[in-house]
Amino acid sequence: MRADRARKLLEAYDLTPFQKEVLVATASIPKGETRTYKQIAAAAHRPNAYRAVGSVMRINPLAPIIPCHRVVKSDGSLGNYSAKGGTNKKERLLRSEGAL
């Protein structure tokens, strides 16, 4: 999804500027690819806020339009997934997209 479309969709939600930047960066992850929490934090201009990125993923109001399941840990593990089905669902989604 293009950044401008993501920004427009996110206008309807009461989010902080940081939360919006994290979600815009997440929206730009192409199908079949992943990014780390650290990469998303850097894209949101807060390179040390990678733990806060995880908090934003938990409140993503536009999942799966904004594909928070494509954000993984730097060590290659999947990290958490707050949607129904948890980490198992995250793994299934990534496999179905060819990212794993």
C-alpha positions in Angstrom: 0.0 0.0 0.0 1.2 3.5 -0.8 2.2 5.7 2.1 -0.3 8.4 1.1 -3.2 6.0 1.1 -2.2 4.6 4.5 -2.0 8.1 5.9 -5.5 8.9 4.6 -7.0 5.8 6.0 -5.4 6.4 9.4 -6.9 9.9 9.7 -10.1 8.3 11.0 -8.3 7.0 14.1 -7.1 8.7 17.2 -3.4 7.8 17.0 -0.2 9.6 17.9 2.1 10.8 15.1 4.6 8.0 16.0 1.8 5.4 15.8 0.8 6.7 12.4 4.4 6.7 11.1 4.9 3.1 12.3 1.7 2.0 10.6 2.5 3.8 7.4 5.9 2.1 7.4 4.3 -1.2 8.0 1.8 -0.6 5.2 4.6 -0.3 2.7 6.0 -3.9 3.4 5.3 -5.8 0.1 3.6 -9.1 0.2 6.1 -11.9 0.5 8.6 -9.8 2.5 9.1 -9.0 6.1 10.7 -6.2 8.1 12.1 -6.2 11.6 10.7 -4.2 14.5 14.0 -2.3 14.4 13.6 -1.5 10.7 10.1 -0.2 11.2 11.3 2.0 14.2 14.0 3.5 11.9 11.5 4.1 9.2 9.4 6.0 11.7 12.4 8.2 12.6 12.8 6.6 16.1 15.5 4.0 15.6 15.7 3.0 19.3 11.9 2.6 19.7 11.7 -0.9 18.3 9.9 -2.2 21.4 7.3 0.6 21.0 6.7 -0.7 17.5 5.4 -3.9 19.0 3.0 -1.9 21.0 1.7 -0.2 17.9 1.3 -3.5 16.1 -1.0 -4.7 18.9 -3.4 -1.7 18.3 -3.3 -1.8 14.5 -6.9 -0.7 13.6 -6.5 -1.7 10.0 -5.2 -5.2 10.1 -4.8 -7.0 7.6 -4.9 -3.9 5.3 -1.9 -2.7 7.2 0.0 -6.0 7.4 1.4 -6.1 10.9 2.0 -9.8 10.6 4.9 -9.0 8.2 6.9 -7.5 11.1 9.3 -9.9 12.8 12.1 -9.9 15.3 15.7 -9.1 14.4 16.8 -12.7 15.3 14.5 -14.1 12.7 11.9 -15.4 15.0 8.3 -14.3 14.4 7.6 -12.3 17.6 4.1 -12.0 18.9 0.8 -11.7 17.0 -2.2 -10.4 18.9 -4.9 -11.5 16.4 -7.0 -14.6 17.0 -4.7 -17.6 16.3 -1.6 -15.8 17.7 1.8 -16.7 16.4 0.6 -19.8 14.6 -1.7 -17.6 12.5 1.2 -15.2 11.9 3.3 -18.1 10.6 0.5 -19.4 8.4 0.0 -15.9 6.9 3.7 -15.4 6.2 3.9 -18.9 4.6 0.9 -18.3 2.4 2.5 -15.1 1.2 5.9 -16.8 0.5 7.7 -14.8 3.2 8.8 -18.0 5.0 
